[in-house]
Amino acid sequence: MNIRTTIIAILLIITLAAPGGGLLGEKEYPKFLEEPWDHSPITIYIDEQNIPPHYSPSYPATVVRAIEYWENGGNGKLSYTPVFELVNTSDADIYIMWVENMEDVTGAEDGVAGFCRPMIANGRYVHADLVLEVGDYKGFSWQQYGDANMEQLVTHELGHALGLAHSNDIRDIMYPTYEQRENLNPILVETTYPFIVIAILTAIGISGYLAAGWLRYHKRRQKLENELLNEK
Ligand SMILES: [Zn+2]
């Protein structure tokens, strides 16, 4: 009983420590990186060539308003003031594109409206893709996002591109609402993070293996004990 309690306790500690304990400060605002870009202005390319059937020509203006939001203080959680520049080359820092439906196009889970996928090298963003859907199913009917909804979505995703993670405050633009819940899987390149993650996963794996082994042994012993007791 003591061994099992200990193993469960170890597993719990690892599980609780894994999501952020060491990587993100508990009391600080959740961030991926404090200042992800090593240069200014941050260039943005809006893809108006590869557009889905229900794309609206008013969407790029929502990006401009989202840019203005972050350049003028945003949600007050950035430790720096970002400056953006819209450019016409697709090799910009941030690439923005729209798709008809996120679930259909990217295989994302239901309710995902957009995602920001930053590429990280040496603790800095080197590029970020922002993919946004133009509408979603409401019940059985598909509805296109209006400009207000799109602006919120772009602002939220742009916040990720500036290093912010999700807020617990429902009034914060970085709070993940149903429409803004998204896939956020940064591609980590040449950083120490993968090693930390591998170390944590290995620790969980070893603990799990030990726990499983012990439980197997325990069951077998109990079975033997039962058999012996029944024979008596
Ligand atoms: Zn988000």
Boltz pocket constraint, residues with backbone or C-beta under 6 A from the ligand:
constraints:
  - pocket:
      binder: B
      contacts: [[A, 156], [A, 157], [A, 160], [A, 166], [A, 174], [A, 176], [A, 180], [A, 181], [A, 182], [A, 184]]
      max_distance: 6.0
